[in-house]
Amino acid sequence: MGGLAIDGGRPVRDVSQKPWPAWPIFGEPEKSNLLEVFESGHWFYGKKVKEFEEKFATFQGANFGVSCTNGTAALEMALYACGIKAGDEVIIPPYSFIATASAVLRMNGVPIFADINLETCNLDPEDTERKITERTRAIIPVHVGGLPADMDAFKLIAQKYRLKLIEDACHSWGSQWKGKGTGALGDCGAFSFQMSKNITSGEGGILLTEQEEIADIARSFSNCGRSKTGQWYQHVLAGTNLRLTELQAAILLGQLSRLKEQTEHREKTARILDEALKNVPGIETIPSDERVTRRSYHLYIFRFIGEDWKISRDRFVELLNAEGIPASAGYPPLYRNPLFQEKSLTAVCSLSCPRYGRTINYTNVFCSQAEKASWQTVWLPHWLLLAPVEEMADVVEAIRKIRAFF
Ligand SMILES: Cc1ncc(COP(=O)(O)O)c(C=O)c1O
């Protein structure tokens, strides 16, 4: 076994000799689609965008798809289309990317943090219900790493309190809850196609919905406020330009053609890791849930219980990286960002809005489970899971090797 790689020992995986799969992946479908668009002379919002919107919506089991420039824009579009207005509270988890919160602020809403379930890292329905006030208008569960949040519970809460349910599905292309795709489970869902994502056009996004009215408002918002039936220079709402290009759609169509097969492979390799890691003391894997019928595994997440190991999670991540396993620490709670901790936030329109009529102090927010997750989680990237099944043994060996030293 030798010493730890960080101390000069031989790494479990010498990535210069045995690299992990490269990401992004592209091939003939992307190349021929792109050439077709180049030669068509039509590079703007046309046939390929429409084809991708329809195919991706169908893949997730939704009726409508409205593409846009990125996942952040898709969330903003979703909030707008769901009628979120100045002073409206929107419940979100703190364990997410900043866009989940910043989209609410940018659409003049007030983000209210509810805690997560530590086992899944997803928004906790019980704490969500506790955070509901007469100002609450929407909930945004995030399907963290591609694991669907408990959508049965969130649907019941949304119905009971007449709230909009917006899925942050920016990690969950292909994920399914009881056979139905994410993004088609609530009122609408937002996806990202940024370069680190499981299907990508460098940047890009889409909103999916079952409801024509939401799709129409989102379309209008993303296309300069134009209406379905109006003239080109007629604008019915204060929209913006969030349009995807034909070139991006050409790439995404190629990416989509591999998504099912890649997702199945990631599920297979993730199962191998689950089996092997559940026997390592001080490692907690995410328990399986039979309601999750497909999982994108944008991230393979496990928790590192530092007290068991006598080293910190951050040190563990460094040691793993040195052994040739690309791992990273998870999110810090969103409310810890200077955006929420410093006085400048009082200048954010929605929080000083007379319509809100309240003051909110994020320095008092504390979500104990999100705090724990922020110092326990370890993420492995989705492209590692695309390696041949037998190569998962390197991940397990590296973790066991480090364990033997502590
Ligand atoms: C959970 C989550 N929501 C939203 C976004 C925003 O997507 P984009 O980067 O495409 O704007 C991301 C991107 O990483 C994300 O991870």
The ligand as an ORCA input file, in Angstrom:
! r2SCAN-3c Opt
* xyz 0 1
  C     -28.726     23.951     -7.784
  C     -28.440     24.959     -8.862
  N     -29.384     25.858     -9.171
  C     -29.178     26.773    -10.143
  C     -28.004     26.822    -10.847
  C     -27.806     27.896    -11.874
  O     -27.534     27.414    -13.141
  P     -26.631     28.260    -14.166
  O     -25.221     28.155    -13.716
  O     -26.875     27.600    -15.477
  O     -27.126     29.649    -14.134
  C     -27.004     25.897    -10.570
  C     -25.735     25.917    -11.313
  O     -24.741     25.375    -10.912
  C     -27.212     24.939     -9.546
  O     -26.264     24.051     -9.227
*
